[in-house]
Amino acid sequence: MNERFEKAAYTDLLSAVVGALEVPLPASATTDQAAYHRLLERRVSELQSALVLMLAYGADPWQFASVIRRRTDEAPVTYAPFKLTTDGADR
């Protein structure tokens, strides 16, 4: 793997990691807070297991980026995300 190719592969892997950890805050702090924490906990656990396997087997970073994205897609946000409005009323 040449240097540019390797750099692109690890950039893609890090992008997948960031995407997995981007969990929007819930619109309702009281009812959706538990769902937010469960989702974030699941994503962190999935991410950790994928990275442990990658380190153990030294596999292709692009392959693991795909695995991370697939696992992230399997655990979608199921609550209404918080949205900051410009009129001052937060939802």
C-alpha positions in Angstrom: 0.0 0.0 0.0 1.6 3.3 -1.0 1.6 6.3 1.4 -1.3 8.2 -0.2 -3.5 5.1 -0.4 -2.7 4.2 3.2 -3.5 7.8 4.3 -6.8 7.8 2.5 -7.7 4.4 4.0 -7.1 5.6 7.6 -8.8 8.9 6.9 -11.9 6.9 5.8 -11.6 4.8 8.9 -11.5 7.8 11.2 -14.4 9.4 9.3 -16.4 6.2 10.0 -15.5 6.4 13.7 -16.6 10.0 14.0 -19.8 9.2 12.2 -20.6 6.4 14.6 -20.1 8.7 17.6 -22.2 11.5 16.2 -25.5 10.8 18.0 -27.8 13.8 18.1 -29.2 15.0 21.4 -32.9 14.2 21.9 -35.6 16.8 21.5 -37.1 15.8 24.9 -34.6 15.6 27.7 -37.0 13.7 29.9 -38.5 11.0 27.7 -35.7 10.4 25.1 -32.7 10.7 27.3 -32.6 6.9 28.1 -32.9 6.1 24.4 -30.0 8.5 23.6 -27.8 6.8 26.2 -28.7 3.3 25.0 -27.9 4.2 21.4 -24.6 5.9 22.3 -23.6 2.9 24.5 -24.4 0.5 21.7 -22.4 2.5 19.1 -19.4 2.8 21.4 -19.5 -1.0 22.1 -19.8 -1.8 18.4 -17.0 0.6 17.6 -14.7 -0.8 20.3 -15.2 -4.4 19.1 -14.5 -3.5 15.5 -11.3 -1.6 16.4 -10.1 -4.5 18.7 -10.6 -6.9 15.8 -8.7 -4.6 13.4 -5.8 -4.3 15.8 -5.7 -8.0 16.4 -5.8 -9.0 12.8 -4.3 -6.0 11.1 -7.0 -6.0 8.4 -7.7 -3.4 5.8 -8.9 -0.1 7.3 -11.4 0.4 4.5 -12.9 -2.9 5.3 -13.3 -1.9 8.9 -14.7 1.5 7.9 -17.4 -0.4 6.0 -18.1 -2.6 9.0 -18.4 0.4 11.3 -20.8 2.2 8.9 -22.9 -0.9 8.5 -23.1 -1.4 12.3 -24.0 2.3 12.7 -26.8 2.0 10.1 -28.2 -1.0 12.0 -28.7 1.2 15.1 -30.5 4.3 13.8 -31.7 7.2 15.8 -35.3 6.4 16.9 -36.2 9.6 18.7 -36.8 13.2 17.5 -33.4 15.0 17.5 -33.0 18.4 19.2 -33.1 21.3 16.7 -32.0 24.8 17.5 -34.3 27.3 15.8 -33.4 30.9 14.9 -36.5 32.4 16.5 -35.3 31.4 20.0 -37.7 28.6 20.6 -35.7 25.4 20.9 -37.4 22.1 19.9 
